[in-house]
Amino acid sequence: MAEPPPVTPAHFDRLYANDPDPWKFATSDYERDKYAATLAALPHRRYTSAFEVGCSIGVLTQCLAERCDAILAVDVADAALQQARLRCHDRPNVQFDRLIVPQNWPKGVFDLILFSEVLYYLDAADRKAAAQLSLEALAPGGAIILVNWHGPTDGFCTGDAAAEEMIAACAPALRPVTQQRAERYRLDVLTA
């Protein structure tokens, strides 16, 4: 089977132009429960520097801000980032940027790197590159959090395939210390 066409930043810009919250991040029970599970799975109570890939409108970012001294939250959609900045306007520890990961990986070291429902939008080569860059940017004792929808996606693969590829690409340096499967998503926490 041929891979689907790449999901471009323009694709996400169109989604947000048609609906400012296309996945109902701010209102759905699914998202609220997933965010609570993500926060509960974090191995440490506090983080010095976090990198959130695919922050969308900043709902999870706002929650993470309570537990992180500094967060770099990125997305490919300008409209999503505008909403995220408004949502987190009172959080001076949060910085937003428009980046295409892994091509525009930021400088710095992070003790928390989070990929929430974005890995399947990367093709296989980009998922492998994201794993390598994450390993290079992860502070000693840090964690990589993978949250993936396990239903059908409009990306390059399923969430399960994306998670398993990322876990394999991070081994043996990191291993899953937490693996949870909810009705519609899976959550994997990788540490040394």
C-alpha positions as CSV (number, residue, x, y, z in Angstrom):
1,M,0.0,0.0,0.0
2,A,1.4,3.4,-0.9
3,E,1.9,6.0,1.8
4,P,-0.6,8.8,1.9
5,P,0.5,12.3,0.7
6,P,2.4,14.3,3.2
7,V,0.3,16.2,5.7
8,T,1.6,19.8,5.3
9,P,1.4,22.9,7.4
10,A,-1.2,24.2,4.9
11,H,-3.4,21.2,5.7
12,F,-3.5,22.2,9.4
13,D,-3.9,25.9,8.6
14,R,-7.1,24.9,6.6
15,L,-8.4,22.8,9.5
16,Y,-8.0,25.7,11.9
17,A,-9.5,28.1,9.4
18,N,-12.6,26.0,9.3
19,D,-12.8,25.3,13.0
20,P,-10.7,27.1,15.7
21,D,-10.7,23.8,17.7
22,P,-11.0,21.0,15.2
23,W,-10.3,18.2,17.7
24,K,-12.3,19.8,20.5
25,F,-9.2,20.0,22.7
26,A,-10.8,22.6,25.0
27,T,-14.2,20.9,25.4
28,S,-14.1,17.1,25.0
29,D,-14.2,14.6,27.8
30,Y,-11.7,12.5,25.8
31,E,-9.1,15.3,25.7
32,R,-9.7,16.2,29.4
33,D,-9.2,12.6,30.5
34,K,-6.2,12.1,28.2
35,Y,-4.5,15.3,29.6
36,A,-5.1,14.1,33.2
37,A,-3.6,10.7,32.4
38,T,-0.6,12.4,30.7
39,L,0.0,14.6,33.7
40,A,-0.4,11.7,36.1
41,A,2.1,9.6,34.1
42,L,4.9,12.2,34.3
43,P,7.7,10.5,36.3
44,H,8.7,13.7,38.2
45,R,6.6,16.4,39.9
46,R,8.6,19.3,38.4
47,Y,10.6,19.8,35.2
48,T,13.3,22.4,34.4
49,S,12.8,22.6,30.7
50,A,10.1,20.9,28.5
51,F,9.6,20.7,24.8
52,E,6.0,20.0,23.6
53,V,5.7,19.1,19.9
54,G,2.3,19.8,18.4
55,C,0.9,22.0,21.1
56,S,-2.1,23.0,19.0
57,I,-4.2,25.6,20.9
58,G,-2.3,25.2,24.1
59,V,-4.7,23.3,26.4
60,L,-2.2,20.8,27.5
61,T,0.5,23.4,27.5
62,Q,-1.4,25.4,30.0
63,C,-1.6,22.3,32.3
64,L,2.1,21.6,31.8
65,A,3.0,25.1,32.7
66,E,2.1,24.3,36.3
67,R,4.8,21.7,36.5
68,C,7.6,23.2,34.3
69,D,10.0,26.0,34.9
70,A,10.2,26.6,31.1
71,I,8.3,25.2,28.2
72,L,8.9,25.5,24.5
73,A,5.7,24.6,22.8
74,V,5.6,24.3,19.0
75,D,3.1,23.7,16.2
76,V,3.0,24.0,12.4
77,A,-0.3,26.0,12.3
78,D,-0.2,29.7,12.9
79,A,-3.9,29.9,13.8
80,A,-3.4,27.3,16.5
81,L,-0.4,29.1,17.9
82,Q,-2.3,32.4,18.1
83,Q,-4.9,30.7,20.3
84,A,-2.2,29.0,22.4
85,R,-0.5,32.3,23.0
86,L,-3.9,33.8,24.1
87,R,-4.6,30.8,26.3
88,C,-1.2,31.0,28.1
89,H,-0.8,34.8,28.0
90,D,-0.4,34.8,31.8
91,R,2.3,32.1,31.7
92,P,5.7,33.8,31.4
93,N,7.4,30.3,31.5
94,V,5.9,29.3,28.2
95,Q,7.4,30.2,24.8
96,F,5.6,29.3,21.6
97,D,7.2,28.9,18.1
98,R,6.1,27.7,14.7
99,L,8.5,24.8,13.9
100,I,8.3,21.8,11.6
101,V,9.7,18.9,13.5
102,P,12.2,17.3,13.0
103,Q,13.5,19.6,10.3
104,N,13.5,22.7,12.7
105,W,14.6,21.1,15.9
106,P,15.4,23.7,18.6
107,K,18.7,24.1,20.4
108,G,18.8,23.2,24.0
109,V,18.4,20.4,26.5
110,F,15.1,19.3,27.9
111,D,14.2,17.1,30.8
112,L,10.7,16.5,29.3
113,I,9.9,16.0,25.6
114,L,6.3,15.4,24.7
115,F,4.8,14.1,21.5
116,S,1.0,14.1,21.9
117,E,-0.9,12.8,18.9
118,V,1.6,14.0,16.3
119,L,4.0,11.2,15.5
120,Y,1.8,9.6,12.9
121,Y,1.9,12.8,10.9
122,L,5.6,12.3,10.4
123,D,6.8,9.9,7.8
124,A,9.1,7.0,8.8
125,A,12.3,8.9,8.2
126,D,11.1,11.9,10.2
127,R,10.0,9.7,13.1
128,K,13.4,8.2,13.2
129,A,15.1,11.6,13.0
130,A,12.8,12.9,15.8
131,A,13.8,9.9,18.0
132,Q,17.5,10.6,17.4
133,L,17.1,14.4,18.0
134,S,15.1,13.6,21.2
135,L,17.9,11.4,22.5
136,E,20.5,14.1,21.8
137,A,18.4,16.8,23.5
138,L,17.2,14.8,26.5
139,A,18.8,15.8,29.8
140,P,20.1,13.0,32.1
141,G,17.1,11.6,34.0
142,G,14.7,13.1,31.5
143,A,11.6,11.5,30.0
144,I,10.0,11.3,26.6
145,I,6.2,11.0,26.6
146,L,4.4,9.6,23.7
147,V,0.6,9.9,23.5
148,N,-1.0,8.3,20.4
149,W,-4.6,7.8,19.2
150,H,-4.9,4.2,18.3
151,G,-7.8,4.5,15.9
152,P,-7.5,5.3,12.2
153,T,-5.5,8.4,11.4
154,D,-5.1,10.7,8.3
155,G,-1.3,10.5,8.8
156,F,1.3,8.1,7.5
157,C,0.6,5.3,10.0
158,T,-1.4,4.3,13.0
159,G,-0.6,5.6,16.4
160,D,0.4,2.2,17.6
161,A,2.9,1.9,14.7
162,A,4.3,5.4,15.4
163,A,4.7,4.6,19.1
164,E,6.4,1.3,18.5
165,E,8.8,2.8,16.0
166,M,9.7,5.6,18.3
167,I,10.3,3.2,21.2
168,A,12.5,1.0,19.0
169,A,14.4,4.0,17.7
170,C,15.1,5.2,21.3
171,A,16.3,1.8,22.5
172,P,18.6,0.8,24.2
173,A,19.2,4.3,25.6
174,L,15.6,4.6,26.8
175,R,13.0,2.1,27.6
176,P,9.3,2.3,28.4
177,V,8.7,2.6,32.1
178,T,5.0,3.2,31.8
179,Q,2.7,1.9,29.1
180,Q,-1.0,2.5,29.4
181,R,-3.7,1.8,26.9
182,A,-7.0,3.6,27.2
183,E,-10.1,3.0,25.1
184,R,-8.9,5.4,22.3
185,Y,-5.2,6.2,23.0
186,R,-2.0,4.8,24.3
187,L,0.5,6.5,26.6
188,D,4.2,5.5,26.7
189,V,6.8,7.1,29.1
190,L,10.4,6.5,28.1
191,T,13.3,7.0,30.4
192,A,16.9,5.7,30.8
